[in-house]
């Protein structure tokens, strides 16, 4: 997997990604489409490798943040619908048409702008209507959605293919999520008979997948973090699935030294040794994706044991205490920041808590200085 020259690396298990997709699909009702969310370089997992594998193993469509990400996904494969979740800036409309991307509509102004671009190109532009049911970000406010829907239905240049919303608190507030879901359903119920059958209707992400009761109008789910092996909400419909972490984060011991009791450690002297200690200086820091709030809080795995981070995390190095390790430590040994070593495991949730952030942020914060090393073997689901 990794050469001795790697000072820091992320290991990406594409077979685990494939298994996760298979298990998620099996748990969904028949006919529900799997929209793989791959924005921000596939949540830091690497866009090309991730998307290629998802195309091979059964994703129905993809969702990205902007037209540039959409163009990258289109280069990987033709035919898959690619929904741009973010707003389209003036001047970006041609990229939608050139790459056969699906735009999100939130306002009457966008309708006019997109119609102009489609008219100029001589072909229709595919769109989804987004309804703001309480997120307060993108989308038309739910009480105004009927008018915008009618405007889209009358357009000859725009092809309405879906309608969706975004939950703000699916992992923390079930009642508010229920309110948002009901608001979207009321919007859908006002649509002409037969419209629901031809539109892709989606609201649920990894944290909120529980829409699919009898007679549910929802026909797709947007899956992001869950496919990468992290369950964002323990009470969601898919909480019972045995999903696997896809990414692990590694570095190495760059230096070993012993220092006396009373020695201050790292910038700002935020930690002082309480005993004579053996320290390991790791070859990764916040320049690689170890957040500074993890200073004096995080742990790493060396020799299958947890070792505490001492002092402030620096740009290129992190200092840990290896005094209590049972086995000898050598320069060049692997240290696991996220992942398993021996019988121990540090989860992305645990790492994120130490770093005062969320798992989405953790994955996206692994910098370009961190090589992605891909495991590609196919293993049965």
C-alpha positions as CSV (number, residue, x, y, z in Angstrom):
1,X,0.0,0.0,0.0
2,X,2.5,2.6,1.1
3,X,6.1,3.1,0.5
4,X,8.6,3.9,3.3
5,X,8.9,7.4,1.8
6,X,5.4,8.3,2.8
7,X,5.5,10.6,5.8
8,X,1.7,10.9,5.9
9,X,-1.0,9.3,3.8
10,X,-4.7,8.4,3.6
11,X,-5.6,4.9,2.7
12,X,-8.9,4.6,0.7
13,X,-10.5,1.2,0.6
14,X,-12.6,1.2,-2.6
15,X,-13.8,-2.3,-2.0
16,X,-15.4,-1.1,1.3
17,X,-17.0,1.8,-0.6
18,X,-18.5,-0.8,-3.0
19,X,-19.8,-3.0,-0.2
20,X,-21.3,0.0,1.5
21,X,-23.2,1.1,-1.6
22,X,-24.5,-2.5,-2.0
23,X,-25.7,-2.7,1.5
24,X,-27.4,0.7,1.3
25,X,-29.1,-0.2,-1.9
26,X,-30.4,-3.4,-0.5
27,X,-32.0,-1.6,2.4
28,X,-33.8,0.9,0.2
29,X,-37.2,0.1,-1.3
30,X,-37.3,-1.1,-4.9
31,X,-37.2,1.7,-7.4
32,X,-35.6,4.3,-5.1
33,X,-32.6,5.9,-6.9
34,X,-29.2,6.2,-5.3
35,X,-27.8,9.7,-5.7
36,X,-24.1,9.6,-4.7
37,X,-23.0,13.0,-3.3
38,X,-19.3,13.5,-4.3
39,X,-18.7,17.2,-3.7
40,X,-15.5,18.5,-2.2
41,X,-13.3,15.9,-4.0
42,X,-15.7,13.1,-2.8
43,X,-15.4,14.3,0.8
44,X,-11.6,14.2,0.5
45,X,-11.6,10.6,-0.7
46,X,-10.5,11.5,-4.3
47,X,-13.1,12.4,-6.9
48,X,-11.9,10.3,-9.9
49,X,-11.3,7.0,-8.1
50,X,-14.4,7.3,-6.0
51,X,-16.7,8.3,-8.8
52,X,-15.3,5.6,-11.1
53,X,-15.9,2.9,-8.5
54,X,-19.5,4.2,-7.8
55,X,-20.3,4.1,-11.5
56,X,-19.1,0.6,-11.7
57,X,-21.1,-0.6,-8.7
58,X,-24.5,0.9,-9.2
59,X,-25.0,4.5,-8.4
60,X,-27.9,6.0,-10.3
61,X,-26.9,9.6,-10.3
62,X,-24.3,12.0,-8.8
63,X,-24.6,15.3,-6.9
64,X,-21.8,18.0,-6.8
65,X,-21.4,21.5,-5.3
66,X,-20.7,23.5,-8.5
67,X,-20.3,23.3,-12.3
68,X,-16.6,22.7,-12.1
69,X,-17.0,19.5,-10.0
70,X,-19.8,18.5,-12.4
71,X,-17.5,18.9,-15.4
72,X,-14.9,16.6,-13.7
73,X,-17.5,13.9,-13.0
74,X,-18.8,14.2,-16.6
75,X,-15.2,13.5,-17.8
76,X,-15.2,10.3,-15.9
77,X,-18.4,8.9,-17.5
78,X,-21.3,9.8,-19.8
79,X,-24.9,9.1,-19.2
80,X,-25.2,9.6,-15.5
81,X,-27.4,12.5,-14.3
82,X,-25.2,15.0,-12.4
83,X,-27.1,17.4,-10.2
84,X,-25.4,20.7,-9.2
85,X,-26.5,21.4,-5.7
86,X,-25.1,24.9,-5.4
87,X,-26.1,28.2,-7.1
88,X,-25.0,28.9,-10.6
89,X,-23.2,32.2,-11.0
90,X,-23.9,34.4,-14.0
91,X,-21.6,33.2,-16.8
92,X,-21.6,29.6,-15.7
93,X,-24.7,28.6,-17.5
94,X,-22.8,27.5,-20.6
95,X,-20.9,24.9,-18.5
96,X,-24.2,23.4,-17.5
97,X,-25.2,22.8,-21.1
98,X,-21.7,21.8,-22.3
99,X,-21.5,19.1,-19.7
100,X,-25.1,18.0,-19.6
101,X,-25.5,19.0,-16.0
102,X,-28.7,19.4,-14.0
103,X,-29.1,22.8,-12.3
104,X,-30.8,23.6,-9.1
105,X,-33.5,26.3,-9.3
106,X,-34.3,28.5,-6.3
107,X,-35.7,31.7,-7.8
108,X,-37.6,33.3,-10.7
109,X,-34.4,35.2,-11.6
110,X,-32.6,31.9,-12.2
111,X,-35.5,30.7,-14.4
112,X,-35.1,33.7,-16.7
113,X,-31.3,33.5,-16.8
114,X,-31.3,29.7,-17.5
115,X,-34.0,30.1,-20.2
116,X,-31.8,32.7,-22.0
117,X,-28.8,30.3,-21.9
118,X,-30.9,27.3,-23.2
119,X,-32.5,29.4,-25.9
120,X,-29.0,30.5,-27.1
121,X,-27.7,26.9,-27.0
122,X,-30.8,25.6,-28.9
123,X,-31.5,22.8,-26.5
124,X,-33.3,22.5,-23.1
125,X,-31.5,22.8,-19.8
126,X,-32.3,20.1,-17.2
127,X,-33.3,21.4,-13.7
128,X,-34.5,20.4,-10.2
129,X,-36.6,22.8,-8.2
130,X,-35.3,23.2,-4.6
131,X,-37.8,24.1,-1.9
132,X,-36.6,25.8,1.3
133,X,-38.6,24.0,4.0
134,X,-36.7,25.6,6.9
135,X,-33.0,25.4,6.2
136,X,-32.8,29.1,5.3
137,X,-30.2,28.6,2.6
138,X,-30.9,27.7,-1.0
139,X,-34.4,27.0,-2.4
140,X,-37.6,28.9,-2.9
141,X,-39.6,29.3,0.4
142,X,-42.1,26.5,0.6
143,X,-45.2,28.8,0.6
144,X,-43.9,30.4,-2.7
145,X,-42.9,27.1,-4.4
146,X,-46.2,26.6,-6.2
147,X,-45.8,29.7,-8.3
148,X,-42.2,28.9,-9.2
149,X,-43.2,25.4,-10.1
150,X,-45.9,26.7,-12.4
151,X,-43.3,29.0,-14.1
152,X,-41.0,26.0,-14.7
153,X,-43.9,23.9,-16.1
154,X,-44.7,26.6,-18.6
155,X,-41.0,27.0,-19.7
156,X,-40.1,25.6,-23.2
157,X,-36.4,25.9,-22.5
158,X,-36.2,24.2,-19.1
159,X,-36.8,20.5,-18.4
160,X,-38.0,20.0,-14.9
161,X,-36.8,16.6,-13.7
162,X,-36.9,16.8,-9.9
163,X,-37.9,18.6,-6.7
164,X,-36.1,18.4,-3.4
165,X,-35.3,20.0,-0.1
166,X,-32.5,19.8,2.5
167,X,-32.9,19.0,6.2
168,X,-31.1,21.3,8.6
169,X,-31.2,19.1,11.7
170,X,-31.8,15.5,10.7
171,X,-29.2,14.2,13.2
172,X,-30.4,16.3,16.1
173,X,-34.1,17.2,15.9
174,X,-36.5,14.6,14.6
175,X,-39.6,16.9,15.1
176,X,-38.2,19.7,13.0
177,X,-37.1,17.2,10.3
178,X,-40.7,15.9,10.3
179,X,-41.9,19.5,9.9
180,X,-39.6,20.1,6.9
181,X,-40.7,16.8,5.4
182,X,-44.4,17.6,5.7
183,X,-43.8,21.0,4.2
184,X,-42.3,19.5,1.1
185,X,-45.1,16.9,0.9
186,X,-47.7,19.6,1.0
187,X,-45.9,21.3,-1.9
188,X,-45.9,18.1,-3.9
189,X,-49.6,17.5,-3.2
190,X,-50.5,20.8,-4.9
191,X,-48.9,19.6,-8.1
192,X,-51.1,18.5,-11.0
193,X,-52.0,14.8,-11.2
194,X,-49.3,12.7,-12.8
195,X,-46.4,15.2,-12.1
196,X,-45.1,13.2,-9.1
197,X,-44.7,10.1,-11.3
198,X,-42.3,11.8,-13.6
199,X,-40.2,13.7,-11.1
200,X,-37.3,12.6,-9.0
201,X,-38.3,13.6,-5.5
202,X,-35.7,13.6,-2.8
203,X,-35.2,15.0,0.7
204,X,-33.2,12.5,2.6
205,X,-29.5,12.5,3.1
206,X,-27.4,10.0,5.1
207,X,-28.6,11.4,8.5
208,X,-32.3,11.4,7.6
209,X,-33.2,8.4,5.5
210,X,-36.6,7.3,6.8
211,X,-39.0,8.8,4.3
212,X,-40.1,5.6,2.6
213,X,-43.3,4.7,4.3
214,X,-46.3,3.3,2.3
215,X,-47.5,5.8,-0.4
216,X,-44.4,7.9,0.1
217,X,-43.8,10.3,-2.8
218,X,-40.0,10.2,-2.4
219,X,-38.2,8.4,-5.2
220,X,-34.5,9.0,-4.4
221,X,-32.0,9.5,-1.6
222,X,-28.8,11.6,-1.6
223,X,-26.0,9.6,0.1
224,X,-22.8,11.3,1.1
225,X,-21.1,10.5,4.4
226,X,-22.9,7.1,4.8
227,X,-21.3,5.6,1.7
228,X,-17.9,6.5,3.1
229,X,-18.5,4.4,6.3
230,X,-19.7,6.9,8.8
231,X,-23.2,6.9,10.3
232,X,-24.2,10.5,11.0
233,X,-27.4,9.6,12.9
234,X,-27.8,6.5,15.0
235,X,-31.6,6.5,14.7
236,X,-31.9,6.7,10.9
237,X,-33.5,4.0,8.9
238,X,-30.0,2.7,7.9
239,X,-28.5,2.7,11.3
240,X,-28.6,-1.1,11.4
241,X,-26.4,-1.5,8.3
242,X,-22.9,-2.9,8.8
243,X,-21.1,-0.1,6.9
244,X,-17.3,0.0,6.8
245,X,-14.9,3.0,7.1
246,X,-13.5,3.7,3.7
247,X,-10.7,6.1,4.7
248,X,-7.9,5.8,7.3
249,X,-5.3,8.4,8.1
250,X,-1.7,7.6,8.9
251,X,1.7,9.2,9.6
252,X,5.1,8.1,10.9
253,X,7.4,8.5,13.9
254,X,10.1,11.0,12.7
255,X,12.1,11.3,15.9
256,X,12.3,9.8,19.4
257,X,13.7,11.6,22.4
258,X,13.6,11.6,26.2
259,X,13.0,14.7,28.2
260,X,13.0,15.4,32.0
261,X,10.0,16.3,34.1
262,X,9.0,20.0,34.0
263,X,9.9,20.4,30.3
264,X,7.4,22.5,28.4
265,X,6.1,21.1,25.1
266,X,5.6,22.8,21.8
267,X,4.5,26.4,20.9
268,X,2.9,28.3,23.7
269,X,4.1,25.8,26.3
270,X,0.5,24.6,26.8
271,X,1.7,21.3,28.3
272,X,4.5,20.6,30.8
273,X,5.8,17.1,31.4
274,X,4.7,15.7,34.7
275,X,7.4,12.9,34.6
276,X,10.5,12.0,32.7
277,X,9.0,11.0,29.3
278,X,9.8,9.3,26.0
279,X,8.3,11.4,23.2
280,X,7.7,10.6,19.5
281,X,7.6,13.5,17.0
282,X,5.2,12.5,14.2
283,X,5.7,13.7,10.7
284,X,2.3,15.4,10.2
285,X,0.5,18.4,11.6
286,X,-2.2,20.9,10.8
287,X,-0.6,21.4,7.4
288,X,-1.8,17.8,6.7
289,X,-5.2,17.9,8.4
290,X,-4.6,17.4,12.1
291,X,-6.7,20.2,13.6
292,X,-5.1,22.5,16.2
293,X,-8.0,22.0,18.7
294,X,-6.8,18.4,19.0
295,X,-3.8,19.8,20.9
296,X,-3.5,18.1,24.3
297,X,-6.7,16.2,23.5
298,X,-6.2,13.7,20.7
299,X,-4.7,10.2,20.7
300,X,-2.9,8.2,18.1
301,X,-2.2,4.5,17.7
302,X,1.4,3.3,17.8
303,X,2.1,-0.4,18.2
304,X,-1.6,-1.0,18.7
305,X,-1.8,1.3,21.8
306,X,-3.3,4.7,22.3
307,X,-0.7,7.5,22.8
308,X,-1.8,11.0,23.9
309,X,-0.9,14.1,21.9
310,X,1.1,16.6,24.0
311,X,1.2,20.3,23.4
312,X,0.1,22.3,20.5
313,X,-0.2,20.6,17.1
314,X,2.2,22.4,14.7
315,X,2.2,22.8,11.0
316,X,4.4,19.8,10.2
317,X,4.8,17.8,13.4
318,X,2.8,16.5,16.3
319,X,4.3,15.3,19.6
320,X,2.9,12.3,21.4
321,X,3.8,10.5,24.6
322,X,5.1,6.9,24.1
323,X,6.5,6.4,27.6
324,X,4.0,3.7,28.4
325,X,4.2,1.6,25.3
326,X,4.7,-2.1,25.9
327,X,6.9,-2.6,22.8
328,X,9.8,-0.7,21.5
329,X,9.2,2.2,19.2
330,X,11.5,3.0,16.2
331,X,11.8,5.9,13.9
332,X,9.7,5.2,10.8
333,X,7.0,3.3,12.7
334,X,3.5,3.9,11.6
335,X,1.1,6.0,13.7
336,X,-2.6,5.8,13.0
337,X,-4.6,9.0,13.3
338,X,-7.9,7.6,12.0
339,X,-8.4,3.8,11.6
340,X,-7.4,0.5,13.2
341,X,-4.1,-0.9,14.5
342,X,-4.1,-4.1,16.3
343,X,-7.2,-4.4,18.4
344,X,-7.6,-0.7,18.7
345,X,-9.5,1.7,16.5
346,X,-9.8,5.5,16.3
347,X,-13.0,6.5,14.5
348,X,-13.5,9.6,12.4
349,X,-16.2,10.7,14.9
350,X,-13.6,10.5,17.8
351,X,-11.0,12.3,15.8
352,X,-13.5,15.0,14.9
353,X,-14.6,15.5,18.5
354,X,-11.0,16.0,19.5
355,X,-10.6,18.5,16.7
356,X,-13.8,20.4,17.6
357,X,-15.3,19.8,14.1
358,X,-17.6,17.4,12.3
359,X,-16.7,14.3,10.3
360,X,-17.5,16.1,7.0
361,X,-15.0,18.7,7.9
362,X,-12.4,16.2,8.9
363,X,-12.5,14.4,5.6
364,X,-12.5,17.7,3.6
365,X,-9.6,19.1,5.7
366,X,-7.0,16.4,4.7
367,X,-4.8,18.6,2.5
368,X,-3.2,18.0,-0.8
369,X,0.0,17.2,1.0
370,X,-1.6,13.9,2.0
371,X,-1.3,11.3,-0.7
372,X,-4.3,9.1,-1.2
373,X,-3.3,5.4,-1.5
374,X,-6.1,3.3,-3.0
375,X,-6.9,-0.3,-2.3
376,X,-8.8,-1.5,-5.3
377,X,-9.4,-5.3,-4.7
378,X,-13.0,-6.4,-5.2
379,X,-14.5,-8.2,-2.3
380,X,-18.0,-9.7,-2.2
381,X,-20.7,-7.7,-0.4
